[in-house]
């Protein structure tokens, strides 16, 4: 079984487009996914399935729309992708100061044009941040505890 992380855009467990954590988890269970865990109050979900990645994000998007009336987008990564990302430590050469903000960006598809790289802009397909580190250390390690 493959283990995935669904990064949900346009879905919140507080604020606009509010969806309860348990309702979101149950929606994923209703799709036949196993070991469904929500990640904090982020609206992101970890789950296992035997299905292949092809069409999986679209199926989740359709179920969210039907269940909650929200048209959001879903970006999927495997847990192995996230663990490799954290292991690569793409910010290791960045001097972190109190003004430094590290972000993660996940893209649904590879960019069609090349983006120039410089010290301030790094196109990594997906980047690591403190959030990714938290997810990896708290939820993706095989010794992780139960979901929130």
N, C-alpha and C positions, 0 to 999 in steps of 0.2 A: 504494500500500500504506500502511496506517495503522501508525504506530509506537506501541506501548503500553508502559506500565509495569504489571506485576502486583505489587501489594503483598500478600504472602502472610502471613496470620495463622494462628498455630498450627503453623507450619513453621519449623524452625530448622536451620541447617547445623552447629550445635553445641548441646549441652544436650539438653533434652527434645524428643521428636519429631524426632530428628536425621535429616537427609537430606543426602547428599553434594552438593556444588555441581555436580559434573559429572553426577551422576544426575538432579538437578533440571533442569539445562540439556537433557540428552538427552530428558527427559520432554516438555519444551516442543517440542523438535524433532520428536518423535514425533506431536505434534498437528498437524504441518504448518506450524509457524511458522518464519519466516526470521530471520536475523540475531539469534539468541538470545544474550543476554549476561546473566550473573548480575552483581549489584551487590555487590561486596565479599563479606562473609560474612553478609549481611543476610537472605538467602533471597528477596530481591526480584529480579525478572527483567524485562529489557527485550526486546521482540520485535516483529517486524513480521508483519502478516497482512492478507489481503484481506477477511477476515470482518468483519462489523459487530459492534459492541460488544454488541448484544442477545444474551444467552445465552452470551457468551464466558466470563464469570467462572464461571458454573455448569459449563460444559464443563471448564474447568481444575480446578475443585474436584473434579469427579467423577473426572478422570484422576489427581489427587493421591491421592484415596481409594483408587482401584484399584491404583495403582502402589506406594504407600508405606503404605497402611493408616492414613492420617491424615485425620481430618475437620477440615479447616481452612477458612478463608474467604479469598476473593480479592477485592480491590478493585482495579479497573482505572481508570487515567487515561491519557489520550493524552500523548505527549511534549509536544505543543503546550500542553496544560493545565498541565503542570509548568513549562514555560518561561514561560507567562503568569503563573503564580503567583509565580515568582521575580522576574520583571520588575515585578510589582506591589509588591514589597517591603513586605508587610503589617506588618513589625516596624520600619519605618524611624523611627517616632516613639517607640519604646521605648528608654529609657535602659538600656543593658546594663551590668551590674555583675558582679563575680565570683559573686554569688548568683543572678543571672538565669539562668533555664533557658528556652530557647525550644523548643517542641515542634511537631510537625506531626501533625494528625489528619485522616485521610481517612475520610469516611463513605460507606457503600455507597449510601445514599439520602438525599434531602433530609429534614431533621427534620420531623415532623408538626406540632410546635408551635414557636412562636417562643421563642428563648432570649434573655433580656434581655442586652444588651451593657453592659459596664462596662469599666473600665480593666484589670481582671484577666481577664476572660472575653471572648474574641472568637470569634464564630461566623462563620466565613468559608466554610463549605461544605468547604473544605480550607484549611489554614494552611501557612505556610512556616516552616521551621526551618533550623538549620545543616545538618541532614541533607539537606533539599531543595536547599539551596544547593550542597552537595557533589555531589549527584546531577546537578544542572543543569550545574555547571561541569565536572565530570569525565566525565559520560556522555552528556549530552543535547546539548551543543554539537556541531554538525556536524563539528567537527574532533577529536572524542573519539577516544581510542585504543581498543585492543582490550579486551574484557571480562576480568574476573578469574575 
